[in-house]
Amino acid sequence: MTFGLGNSLAQEADPSAPARAVSGLGRFEKTLGGEREIRDRVDTFFKNIENNKTKEAFATLMKGSPLGENTESVDKLVAETQDIVKTYGAIRAHELIRISRLGSRIIRFTYFSYSDNYPLKWEIYCFLGKSGWQILDFSVNNKFTELFDGEKAK
């Protein structure tokens, strides 16, 4: 089962690596140092889902993003996420697994959510644009075996 807003590619990066120096980005430079704002927003998203506040979760996540302005798409994501919870069980916890960067302003966060019945892999693609961090793409699925080193998804 895969839900998403589109296809995205990203390069893998070590989430514990020190922030690289960025020159010539002006107002972007400080935000790129830690990505704290967008990471906090994504964490709030998961906490809201864990507390059965799916609509609020997406309102927070999509804040400032062009995708968030399309209420029909957001309503569809809310409904699909509520269906996921019904299928796999209530989400009890979440964990950041990987941060990947493509260039200096695009980040993919890969999370696992844990329910009573099954883990799910969530990928959230973010872009640092003129208005700050925005969500470019979002997907959730139960295909995580490819994350194991040296093994292929079956």
KOLVEX-782854 format. One record per residue: residue number from 1; residue in three letters; x negated, y, z of N, C-alpha, C in turn. Coordinates in Angstrom, 1 decimal. Example, Ala and Ser with C-alpha at 12.3 -4.5 7.8 and 13.67 -1.06 7.14 Angstrom:
! residues 2
@seq=1, type=ALA, npx=-13.2, npy=-5.7, npz=7.8, capx=-12.3, capy=-4.5, capz=7.8, cpx=-13.2, cpy=-3.3, cpz=7.8
@seq=2, type=SER, npx=-12.8, npy=-2.2, npz=7.1, capx=-13.7, capy=-1.1, capz=7.1, cpx=-12.9, cpy=0.0, cpz=7.9
***
This chain:
! residues 154
@seq=1, type=MET, npx=-0.9, npy=-1.2, npz=0.0, capx=0.0, capy=0.0, capz=0.0, cpx=-0.9, cpy=1.2, cpz=0.0
@seq=2, type=THR, npx=-0.7, npy=2.1, npz=-1.0, capx=-1.5, capy=3.3, capz=-1.0, cpx=-0.6, cpy=4.5, cpz=-1.3
@seq=3, type=PHE, npx=-0.8, npy=5.6, npz=-0.5, capx=-0.1, capy=6.8, capz=-0.7, cpx=-1.1, cpy=7.9, cpz=-0.9
@seq=4, type=GLY, npx=-0.9, npy=8.8, npz=-1.8, capx=-1.9, capy=9.9, capz=-2.0, cpx=-1.3, cpy=10.9, cpz=-2.9
@seq=5, type=LEU, npx=-2.0, npy=12.0, npz=-3.0, capx=-1.6, capy=13.1, capz=-3.8, cpx=-2.4, cpy=13.2, cpz=-5.1
@seq=6, type=GLY, npx=-3.4, npy=12.3, npz=-5.2, capx=-4.2, capy=12.3, capz=-6.4, cpx=-5.5, cpy=11.5, cpz=-6.2
@seq=7, type=ASN, npx=-6.3, npy=11.5, npz=-7.2, capx=-7.6, capy=10.7, capz=-7.1, cpx=-8.7, cpy=11.7, cpz=-6.9
@seq=8, type=SER, npx=-9.6, npy=11.3, npz=-6.0, capx=-10.8, capy=12.2, capz=-5.6, cpx=-12.0, cpy=11.3, cpz=-5.5
@seq=9, type=LEU, npx=-13.1, npy=11.9, npz=-5.8, capx=-14.4, capy=11.2, capz=-5.6, cpx=-15.3, cpy=12.0, cpz=-4.6
@seq=10, type=ALA, npx=-16.1, npy=11.3, npz=-3.9, capx=-17.0, capy=12.0, capz=-3.0, cpx=-18.3, cpy=11.2, cpz=-2.8
@seq=11, type=GLN, npx=-19.4, npy=11.9, npz=-2.4, capx=-20.6, capy=11.2, capz=-2.1, cpx=-20.6, cpy=10.9, cpz=-0.6
@seq=12, type=GLU, npx=-21.3, npy=9.8, npz=-0.2, capx=-21.4, capy=9.5, capz=1.2, cpx=-22.5, cpy=10.3, cpz=1.8
@seq=13, type=ALA, npx=-22.3, npy=10.7, npz=3.1, capx=-23.3, capy=11.4, capz=3.8, cpx=-23.2, cpy=11.0, cpz=5.2
@seq=14, type=ASP, npx=-24.4, npy=11.0, npz=5.9, capx=-24.4, capy=10.6, capz=7.3, cpx=-23.8, cpy=11.7, cpz=8.2
@seq=15, type=PRO, npx=-22.7, npy=11.3, npz=8.9, capx=-21.9, capy=12.3, capz=9.7, cpx=-22.8, cpy=12.9, cpz=10.8
@seq=16, type=SER, npx=-23.8, npy=12.2, npz=11.2, capx=-24.7, capy=12.7, capz=12.3, cpx=-25.8, cpy=13.5, cpz=11.8
@seq=17, type=ALA, npx=-26.0, npy=13.7, npz=10.5, capx=-27.1, capy=14.5, capz=9.9, cpx=-26.9, cpy=15.9, cpz=10.3
@seq=18, type=PRO, npx=-28.0, npy=16.6, npz=10.5, capx=-27.9, capy=18.0, capz=10.8, cpx=-27.3, cpy=18.8, cpz=9.7
@seq=19, type=ALA, npx=-26.6, npy=19.9, npz=9.9, capx=-26.1, capy=20.7, capz=8.9, cpx=-27.2, cpy=21.3, cpz=8.0
@seq=20, type=ARG, npx=-27.1, npy=21.2, npz=6.7, capx=-28.1, capy=21.7, capz=5.8, cpx=-28.0, cpy=23.2, cpz=5.7
@seq=21, type=ALA, npx=-29.1, npy=23.8, npz=5.4, capx=-29.1, capy=25.3, capz=5.2, cpx=-28.4, cpy=25.6, cpz=3.9
@seq=22, type=VAL, npx=-27.5, npy=26.6, npz=4.0, capx=-26.8, capy=27.0, capz=2.8, cpx=-27.1, cpy=28.5, cpz=2.6
@seq=23, type=SER, npx=-27.5, npy=28.8, npz=1.4, capx=-27.9, capy=30.2, capz=1.1, cpx=-26.9, cpy=30.7, cpz=0.0
@seq=24, type=GLY, npx=-26.7, npy=32.0, npz=0.1, capx=-25.9, capy=32.6, capz=-0.9, cpx=-24.4, cpy=32.4, cpz=-0.8
@seq=25, type=LEU, npx=-23.9, npy=31.8, npz=0.3, capx=-22.5, capy=31.6, capz=0.4, cpx=-21.8, cpy=32.7, cpz=1.3
@seq=26, type=GLY, npx=-22.5, npy=33.6, npz=1.8, capx=-21.9, capy=34.7, capz=2.6, cpx=-21.0, cpy=34.2, cpz=3.7
@seq=27, type=ARG, npx=-19.7, npy=34.5, npz=3.6, capx=-18.7, capy=34.2, capz=4.6, cpx=-18.5, cpy=32.7, cpz=4.8
@seq=28, type=PHE, npx=-18.9, npy=31.9, npz=3.9, capx=-18.8, capy=30.4, capz=4.0, cpx=-19.8, cpy=29.8, cpz=4.9
@seq=29, type=GLU, npx=-21.0, npy=30.5, npz=5.0, capx=-22.1, capy=29.9, capz=5.7, cpx=-21.8, cpy=29.5, cpz=7.1
@seq=30, type=LYS, npx=-21.2, npy=30.3, npz=7.9, capx=-20.9, capy=30.0, capz=9.3, cpx=-20.0, cpy=28.8, cpz=9.5
@seq=31, type=THR, npx=-18.9, npy=28.8, npz=8.7, capx=-17.9, capy=27.7, capz=8.7, cpx=-18.5, cpy=26.3, cpz=8.3
@seq=32, type=LEU, npx=-19.4, npy=26.3, npz=7.4, capx=-20.0, capy=25.1, capz=6.9, cpx=-21.0, cpy=24.5, cpz=8.0
@seq=33, type=GLY, npx=-21.4, npy=25.3, npz=8.9, capx=-22.4, capy=24.8, capz=9.9, cpx=-21.8, cpy=23.6, cpz=10.7
@seq=34, type=GLY, npx=-20.5, npy=23.5, npz=11.0, capx=-20.0, capy=22.5, capz=11.8, cpx=-18.7, cpy=21.9, cpz=11.4
@seq=35, type=GLU, npx=-18.0, npy=22.6, npz=10.5, capx=-16.7, capy=22.1, capz=10.0, cpx=-15.7, cpy=21.9, cpz=11.2
@seq=36, type=ARG, npx=-16.0, npy=22.6, npz=12.3, capx=-15.2, capy=22.3, capz=13.5, cpx=-13.7, cpy=22.6, cpz=13.3
@seq=37, type=GLU, npx=-13.4, npy=23.7, npz=12.7, capx=-12.0, capy=24.1, capz=12.5, cpx=-11.2, cpy=23.1, cpz=11.8
@seq=38, type=ILE, npx=-11.7, npy=22.6, npz=10.7, capx=-10.9, capy=21.6, capz=9.9, cpx=-10.9, cpy=20.2, cpz=10.7
@seq=39, type=ARG, npx=-12.0, npy=19.9, npz=11.3, capx=-12.0, capy=18.6, capz=12.1, cpx=-11.0, cpy=18.7, cpz=13.2
@seq=40, type=ASP, npx=-10.9, npy=19.9, npz=13.9, capx=-9.9, capy=20.0, capz=15.0, cpx=-8.5, cpy=19.9, cpz=14.4
@seq=41, type=ARG, npx=-8.3, npy=20.5, npz=13.2, capx=-6.9, capy=20.5, capz=12.6, cpx=-6.6, cpy=19.0, cpz=12.3
@seq=42, type=VAL, npx=-7.5, npy=18.3, npz=11.7, capx=-7.2, capy=16.9, capz=11.4, cpx=-7.0, cpy=16.1, cpz=12.7
@seq=43, type=ASP, npx=-7.7, npy=16.3, npz=13.7, capx=-7.5, capy=15.6, capz=15.0, cpx=-6.1, cpy=15.9, cpz=15.6
@seq=44, type=THR, npx=-5.7, npy=17.2, npz=15.5, capx=-4.4, capy=17.6, capz=15.9, cpx=-3.3, cpy=16.8, cpz=15.1
@seq=45, type=PHE, npx=-3.6, npy=16.7, npz=13.8, capx=-2.6, capy=15.9, capz=12.9, cpx=-2.4, cpy=14.5, cpz=13.5
@seq=46, type=PHE, npx=-3.5, npy=13.8, npz=13.8, capx=-3.3, capy=12.5, capz=14.3, cpx=-2.7, cpy=12.4, cpz=15.7
@seq=47, type=LYS, npx=-3.0, npy=13.4, npz=16.5, capx=-2.4, capy=13.4, capz=17.9, cpx=-0.9, cpy=13.6, cpz=17.7
@seq=48, type=ASN, npx=-0.5, npy=14.5, npz=16.8, capx=1.0, capy=14.7, capz=16.6, cpx=1.7, cpy=13.4, cpz=16.1
@seq=49, type=ILE, npx=1.0, npy=12.7, npz=15.2, capx=1.6, capy=11.5, capz=14.7, cpx=1.7, cpy=10.5, cpz=15.8
@seq=50, type=GLU, npx=0.7, npy=10.4, npz=16.7, capx=0.7, capy=9.5, capz=17.8, cpx=1.9, cpy=9.8, cpz=18.8
@seq=51, type=ASN, npx=2.2, npy=11.1, npz=18.8, capx=3.3, capy=11.6, capz=19.7, cpx=4.7, cpy=11.6, cpz=18.9
@seq=52, type=ASN, npx=4.7, npy=11.0, npz=17.8, capx=6.0, capy=10.9, capz=17.0, cpx=6.5, cpy=12.3, cpz=16.5
@seq=53, type=LYS, npx=5.5, npy=13.1, npz=16.2, capx=5.8, capy=14.5, capz=15.7, cpx=5.3, cpy=14.6, cpz=14.3
@seq=54, type=THR, npx=5.8, npy=13.8, npz=13.4, capx=5.2, capy=13.7, capz=12.0, cpx=5.4, cpy=15.0, cpz=11.2
@seq=55, type=LYS, npx=6.5, npy=15.6, npz=11.3, capx=6.7, capy=16.9, capz=10.6, cpx=5.7, cpy=18.0, cpz=11.1
@seq=56, type=GLU, npx=5.6, npy=18.1, npz=12.4, capx=4.6, capy=19.0, capz=12.9, cpx=3.2, cpy=18.7, cpz=12.5
@seq=57, type=ALA, npx=2.9, npy=17.4, npz=12.5, capx=1.6, capy=16.9, capz=12.1, cpx=1.2, cpy=17.5, cpz=10.7
@seq=58, type=PHE, npx=2.1, npy=17.3, npz=9.7, capx=1.9, capy=17.8, capz=8.4, cpx=1.9, cpy=19.3, cpz=8.3
@seq=59, type=ALA, npx=2.7, npy=20.0, npz=9.1, capx=2.7, capy=21.5, capz=9.1, cpx=1.3, cpy=22.0, cpz=9.5
@seq=60, type=THR, npx=0.8, npy=21.4, npz=10.5, capx=-0.6, capy=21.8, capz=11.0, cpx=-1.6, cpy=21.4, cpz=10.0
@seq=61, type=LEU, npx=-1.6, npy=20.2, npz=9.5, capx=-2.6, capy=19.8, capz=8.5, cpx=-2.6, cpy=20.6, cpz=7.3
@seq=62, type=MET, npx=-1.5, npy=20.9, npz=6.7, capx=-1.4, capy=21.6, capz=5.4, cpx=-1.4, cpy=23.2, cpz=5.6
@seq=63, type=LYS, npx=-1.6, npy=23.7, npz=6.8, capx=-1.6, capy=25.1, capz=7.0, cpx=-2.6, cpy=25.8, cpz=6.1
@seq=64, type=GLY, npx=-2.2, npy=26.8, npz=5.3, capx=-3.1, capy=27.5, capz=4.4, cpx=-3.5, cpy=26.8, cpz=3.1
@seq=65, type=SER, npx=-2.9, npy=25.6, npz=2.9, capx=-3.2, capy=24.9, capz=1.7, cpx=-2.1, cpy=25.1, cpz=0.7
@seq=66, type=PRO, npx=-2.4, npy=25.2, npz=-0.6, capx=-1.4, capy=25.3, capz=-1.6, cpx=-0.5, cpy=24.1, cpz=-1.6
@seq=67, type=LEU, npx=-1.0, npy=22.9, npz=-1.3, capx=-0.1, capy=21.7, capz=-1.1, cpx=1.0, cpy=21.9, cpz=-0.1
@seq=68, type=GLY, npx=0.6, npy=22.6, npz=1.0, capx=1.6, capy=22.9, capz=2.0, cpx=2.7, cpy=23.8, cpz=1.6
@seq=69, type=GLU, npx=2.6, npy=24.5, npz=0.6, capx=3.6, capy=25.4, capz=0.1, cpx=4.7, cpy=24.6, cpz=-0.7
@seq=70, type=ASN, npx=4.4, npy=23.5, npz=-1.1, capx=5.3, capy=22.6, capz=-1.9, cpx=6.1, cpy=21.8, cpz=-0.8
@seq=71, type=THR, npx=7.2, npy=22.3, npz=-0.3, capx=7.9, capy=21.6, capz=0.7, cpx=8.4, cpy=20.3, cpz=0.3
@seq=72, type=GLU, npx=8.7, npy=20.1, npz=-0.9, capx=9.2, capy=18.8, capz=-1.4, cpx=8.1, cpy=17.7, cpz=-1.3
@seq=73, type=SER, npx=6.9, npy=18.1, npz=-1.6, capx=5.8, capy=17.1, capz=-1.5, cpx=5.5, cpy=16.8, cpz=0.0
@seq=74, type=VAL, npx=5.5, npy=17.9, npz=0.8, capx=5.3, capy=17.7, capz=2.2, cpx=6.4, cpy=16.8, cpz=2.8
@seq=75, type=ASP, npx=7.6, npy=17.0, npz=2.5, capx=8.7, capy=16.2, capz=3.0, cpx=8.5, cpy=14.8, cpz=2.6
@seq=76, type=LYS, npx=8.0, npy=14.5, npz=1.4, capx=7.8, capy=13.2, capz=0.9, cpx=6.7, cpy=12.5, cpz=1.7
@seq=77, type=LEU, npx=5.6, npy=13.3, npz=2.0, capx=4.6, capy=12.7, capz=2.8, cpx=5.0, cpy=12.4, cpz=4.2
@seq=78, type=VAL, npx=5.9, npy=13.2, npz=4.8, capx=6.5, capy=13.0, capz=6.1, cpx=7.3, cpy=11.7, cpz=6.1
@seq=79, type=ALA, npx=8.1, npy=11.5, npz=5.1, capx=9.0, capy=10.3, capz=5.0, cpx=8.1, cpy=9.1, cpz=4.8
@seq=80, type=GLU, npx=7.1, npy=9.2, npz=3.9, capx=6.2, capy=8.0, capz=3.7, cpx=5.5, cpy=7.6, cpz=5.0
@seq=81, type=THR, npx=5.0, npy=8.6, npz=5.7, capx=4.3, capy=8.4, capz=6.9, cpx=5.2, cpy=7.7, cpz=8.0
@seq=82, type=GLN, npx=6.4, npy=8.2, npz=8.1, capx=7.4, capy=7.6, capz=9.0, cpx=7.6, cpy=6.1, cpz=8.6
@seq=83, type=ASP, npx=7.7, npy=5.9, npz=7.3, capx=7.9, capy=4.5, capz=6.8, cpx=6.7, cpy=3.6, cpz=7.2
@seq=84, type=ILE, npx=5.5, npy=4.2, npz=7.1, capx=4.3, capy=3.5, capz=7.5, cpx=4.3, cpy=3.1, cpz=8.9
@seq=85, type=VAL, npx=4.7, npy=4.0, npz=9.8, capx=4.8, capy=3.7, capz=11.2, cpx=5.9, cpy=2.6, cpz=11.4
@seq=86, type=LYS, npx=7.0, npy=2.6, npz=10.7, capx=8.0, capy=1.5, capz=10.9, cpx=7.4, cpy=0.2, cpz=10.4
@seq=87, type=THR, npx=6.6, npy=0.2, npz=9.4, capx=6.1, capy=-1.0, capz=8.8, cpx=4.9, cpy=-1.6, cpz=9.7
@seq=88, type=TYR, npx=4.0, npy=-0.7, npz=10.1, capx=2.8, capy=-1.2, capz=10.7, cpx=2.8, cpy=-1.0, cpz=12.2
@seq=89, type=GLY, npx=3.8, npy=-0.3, npz=12.8, capx=3.8, capy=-0.1, capz=14.2, cpx=3.4, cpy=1.3, cpz=14.5
@seq=90, type=ALA, npx=3.8, npy=1.8, npz=15.7, capx=3.5, capy=3.1, capz=16.2, cpx=2.0, cpy=3.3, cpz=16.3
@seq=91, type=ILE, npx=1.5, npy=4.4, npz=15.8, capx=0.0, capy=4.7, capz=15.9, cpx=-0.3, cpy=5.1, cpz=17.3
@seq=92, type=ARG, npx=-1.2, npy=4.4, npz=17.9, capx=-1.6, capy=4.5, capz=19.3, cpx=-2.9, cpy=5.3, cpz=19.4
@seq=93, type=ALA, npx=-3.8, npy=5.3, npz=18.4, capx=-5.1, capy=5.9, capz=18.5, cpx=-5.7, cpy=6.1, cpz=17.1
@seq=94, type=HIS, npx=-6.7, npy=7.0, npz=17.0, capx=-7.4, capy=7.2, capz=15.8, cpx=-8.8, cpy=7.4, cpz=16.0
@seq=95, type=GLU, npx=-9.6, npy=7.2, npz=15.0, capx=-11.1, capy=7.3, capz=15.1, cpx=-11.7, cpy=7.8, cpz=13.8
@seq=96, type=LEU, npx=-12.6, npy=8.7, npz=13.9, capx=-13.3, capy=9.2, capz=12.7, cpx=-14.4, cpy=8.2, cpz=12.3
@seq=97, type=ILE, npx=-14.3, npy=7.7, npz=11.1, capx=-15.3, capy=6.7, capz=10.7, cpx=-16.4, cpy=7.2, cpz=9.8
@seq=98, type=ARG, npx=-16.1, npy=8.2, npz=9.0, capx=-17.1, capy=8.7, capz=8.0, cpx=-16.7, cpy=10.1, cpz=7.6
@seq=99, type=ILE, npx=-17.8, npy=10.9, npz=7.4, capx=-17.6, capy=12.2, capz=6.7, cpx=-18.5, cpy=12.1, cpz=5.5
@seq=100, type=SER, npx=-17.9, npy=12.5, npz=4.3, capx=-18.6, capy=12.5, capz=3.1, cpx=-18.5, cpy=13.9, cpz=2.5
@seq=101, type=ARG, npx=-19.5, npy=14.4, npz=1.8, capx=-19.6, capy=15.7, capz=1.3, cpx=-19.8, cpy=15.6, cpz=-0.2
@seq=102, type=LEU, npx=-19.2, npy=16.5, npz=-1.0, capx=-19.4, capy=16.7, capz=-2.4, cpx=-19.7, cpy=18.1, cpz=-2.6
@seq=103, type=GLY, npx=-21.0, npy=18.4, npz=-2.9, capx=-21.3, capy=19.8, capz=-2.9, cpx=-21.3, cpy=20.5, cpz=-1.6
@seq=104, type=SER, npx=-21.2, npy=21.8, npz=-1.5, capx=-21.2, capy=22.5, capz=-0.3, cpx=-19.9, cpy=22.9, cpz=0.3
@seq=105, type=ARG, npx=-18.8, npy=22.6, npz=-0.4, capx=-17.5, capy=23.1, capz=0.1, cpx=-16.4, cpy=22.0, cpz=0.0
@seq=106, type=ILE, npx=-16.7, npy=20.8, npz=-0.3, capx=-15.7, capy=19.7, capz=-0.3, cpx=-16.1, cpy=18.6, cpz=0.6
@seq=107, type=ILE, npx=-15.2, npy=18.2, npz=1.5, capx=-15.4, capy=17.2, capz=2.5, cpx=-14.3, cpy=16.2, cpz=2.5
@seq=108, type=ARG, npx=-14.7, npy=14.9, npz=2.6, capx=-13.7, capy=13.8, capz=2.8, cpx=-13.9, cpy=13.3, cpz=4.2
@seq=109, type=PHE, npx=-12.9, npy=13.3, npz=5.0, capx=-12.9, capy=12.6, capz=6.3, cpx=-12.2, cpy=11.3, cpz=6.1
@seq=110, type=THR, npx=-12.8, npy=10.2, npz=6.6, capx=-12.2, capy=8.9, capz=6.6, cpx=-12.0, cpy=8.5, cpz=8.1
@seq=111, type=TYR, npx=-10.7, npy=8.2, npz=8.4, capx=-10.3, capy=7.8, capz=9.7, cpx=-9.7, cpy=6.5, cpz=9.7
@seq=112, type=PHE, npx=-9.7, npy=5.8, npz=10.8, capx=-8.8, capy=4.6, capz=11.1, cpx=-7.8, cpy=5.1, cpz=12.1
@seq=113, type=SER, npx=-6.6, npy=4.6, npz=11.9, capx=-5.6, capy=4.7, capz=12.9, cpx=-5.3, cpy=3.3, cpz=13.4
@seq=114, type=TYR, npx=-5.0, npy=3.2, npz=14.7, capx=-4.7, capy=1.9, capz=15.2, cpx=-3.3, cpy=1.8, cpz=15.8
@seq=115, type=SER, npx=-2.6, npy=0.8, npz=15.4, capx=-1.2, capy=0.6, capz=15.9, cpx=-1.3, cpy=-0.8, cpz=16.6
@seq=116, type=ASP, npx=-0.1, npy=-1.2, npz=17.2, capx=-0.1, capy=-2.5, capz=17.8, cpx=-0.3, cpy=-3.6, cpz=16.8
@seq=117, type=ASN, npx=0.0, npy=-3.4, npz=15.5, capx=0.0, capy=-4.4, capz=14.6, cpx=-1.1, cpy=-4.4, cpz=13.5
@seq=118, type=TYR, npx=-1.7, npy=-3.2, npz=13.2, capx=-2.6, capy=-3.2, capz=12.1, cpx=-3.3, cpy=-1.9, cpz=12.1
@seq=119, type=PRO, npx=-4.6, npy=-1.9, npz=11.6, capx=-5.3, capy=-0.6, capz=11.4, cpx=-5.0, cpy=-0.1, cpz=10.0
@seq=120, type=LEU, npx=-5.1, npy=1.2, npz=9.8, capx=-4.9, capy=1.8, capz=8.5, cpx=-6.1, cpy=2.8, cpz=8.3
@seq=121, type=LYS, npx=-6.5, npy=2.9, npz=7.0, capx=-7.5, capy=3.8, capz=6.6, cpx=-6.9, cpy=5.1, cpz=6.0
@seq=122, type=TRP, npx=-7.3, npy=6.2, npz=6.5, capx=-6.8, capy=7.5, capz=6.1, cpx=-7.9, cpy=8.3, cpz=5.5
@seq=123, type=GLU, npx=-7.7, npy=8.9, npz=4.3, capx=-8.7, capy=9.7, capz=3.7, cpx=-8.1, cpy=11.1, cpz=3.5
@seq=124, type=ILE, npx=-8.8, npy=12.1, npz=4.0, capx=-8.3, capy=13.5, capz=3.9, cpx=-9.4, cpy=14.3, cpz=3.3
@seq=125, type=TYR, npx=-9.1, npy=14.9, npz=2.1, capx=-10.1, capy=15.7, capz=1.3, cpx=-9.8, cpy=17.1, cpz=1.6
@seq=126, type=CYS, npx=-10.9, npy=17.9, npz=1.9, capx=-10.7, capy=19.3, capz=2.3, cpx=-11.6, cpy=20.2, cpz=1.5
@seq=127, type=PHE, npx=-11.2, npy=21.4, npz=1.3, capx=-12.0, capy=22.3, capz=0.5, cpx=-12.1, cpy=23.7, cpz=1.2
@seq=128, type=LEU, npx=-13.3, npy=24.2, npz=1.3, capx=-13.4, capy=25.5, capz=1.9, cpx=-13.3, cpy=26.6, cpz=0.8
@seq=129, type=GLY, npx=-12.1, npy=27.2, npz=0.7, capx=-11.8, capy=28.2, capz=-0.3, cpx=-11.7, cpy=29.6, cpz=0.3
@seq=130, type=LYS, npx=-11.2, npy=30.5, npz=-0.5, capx=-11.1, capy=31.9, capz=-0.1, cpx=-10.3, cpy=32.1, cpz=1.2
@seq=131, type=SER, npx=-9.3, npy=31.3, npz=1.4, capx=-8.4, capy=31.5, capz=2.6, cpx=-8.9, cpy=30.6, cpz=3.8
@seq=132, type=GLY, npx=-10.0, npy=29.9, npz=3.6, capx=-10.5, capy=29.0, capz=4.7, cpx=-10.3, cpy=27.6, cpz=4.2
@seq=133, type=TRP, npx=-10.3, npy=26.7, npz=5.2, capx=-10.2, capy=25.2, capz=4.9, cpx=-8.8, cpy=24.9, cpz=4.4
@seq=134, type=GLN, npx=-8.7, npy=24.1, npz=3.3, capx=-7.4, capy=23.7, capz=2.8, cpx=-7.5, cpy=22.2, cpz=2.5
@seq=135, type=ILE, npx=-6.3, npy=21.5, npz=2.4, capx=-6.3, capy=20.1, capz=2.1, cpx=-6.1, cpy=20.0, cpz=0.6
@seq=136, type=LEU, npx=-7.0, npy=19.3, npz=0.0, capx=-7.0, capy=19.0, capz=-1.5, cpx=-6.2, cpy=17.7, cpz=-1.8
@seq=137, type=ASP, npx=-6.4, npy=16.7, npz=-0.9, capx=-5.8, capy=15.4, capz=-1.2, cpx=-5.7, cpy=14.6, cpz=0.1
@seq=138, type=PHE, npx=-4.8, npy=13.7, npz=0.1, capx=-4.5, capy=12.9, capz=1.3, cpx=-4.1, cpy=11.5, cpz=0.9
@seq=139, type=SER, npx=-4.7, npy=10.5, npz=1.5, capx=-4.2, capy=9.1, capz=1.2, cpx=-4.3, cpy=8.2, cpz=2.4
@seq=140, type=VAL, npx=-3.5, npy=7.2, npz=2.5, capx=-3.5, capy=6.2, capz=3.6, cpx=-3.2, cpy=4.9, cpz=2.9
@seq=141, type=ASN, npx=-4.0, npy=3.9, npz=3.4, capx=-3.7, capy=2.5, capz=2.9, cpx=-4.3, cpy=1.5, cpz=3.9
@seq=142, type=ASN, npx=-4.1, npy=0.3, npz=3.6, capx=-4.5, capy=-0.8, capz=4.5, cpx=-5.8, cpy=-1.5, cpz=3.9
@seq=143, type=LYS, npx=-6.4, npy=-0.9, npz=3.0, capx=-7.6, capy=-1.5, capz=2.3, cpx=-8.9, cpy=-0.9, cpz=2.9
@seq=144, type=PHE, npx=-9.5, npy=-1.6, npz=3.9, capx=-10.6, capy=-1.0, capz=4.5, cpx=-11.8, cpy=-2.0, cpz=4.4
@seq=145, type=THR, npx=-11.6, npy=-3.2, npz=3.9, capx=-12.7, capy=-4.1, capz=3.9, cpx=-13.9, cpy=-3.7, cpz=3.1
@seq=146, type=GLU, npx=-13.7, npy=-2.8, npz=2.1, capx=-14.8, capy=-2.3, capz=1.3, cpx=-15.8, cpy=-1.4, cpz=2.1
@seq=147, type=LEU, npx=-15.4, npy=-1.0, npz=3.3, capx=-16.2, capy=-0.2, capz=4.1, cpx=-17.3, cpy=-1.0, cpz=4.8
@seq=148, type=PHE, npx=-17.2, npy=-2.3, npz=4.8, capx=-18.2, capy=-3.2, capz=5.4, cpx=-19.4, cpy=-3.3, cpz=4.5
@seq=149, type=ASP, npx=-20.6, npy=-3.0, npz=5.0, capx=-21.8, capy=-3.1, capz=4.1, cpx=-21.9, cpy=-4.4, cpz=3.4
@seq=150, type=GLY, npx=-22.2, npy=-4.4, npz=2.1, capx=-22.5, capy=-5.6, capz=1.4, cpx=-21.3, cpy=-6.5, cpz=1.1
@seq=151, type=GLU, npx=-20.1, npy=-6.1, npz=1.5, capx=-18.9, capy=-6.9, capz=1.2, cpx=-18.0, cpy=-6.2, cpz=0.2
@seq=152, type=LYS, npx=-17.4, npy=-7.0, npz=-0.6, capx=-16.4, capy=-6.4, capz=-1.6, cpx=-15.0, cpy=-6.6, cpz=-1.1
@seq=153, type=ALA, npx=-14.1, npy=-5.7, npz=-1.4, capx=-12.7, capy=-5.9, capz=-1.0, cpx=-12.1, cpy=-7.1, cpz=-1.7
@seq=154, type=LYS, npx=-11.3, npy=-7.8, npz=-1.0, capx=-10.8, capy=-9.0, capz=-1.7, cpx=-9.3, cpy=-8.8, cpz=-1.9
***
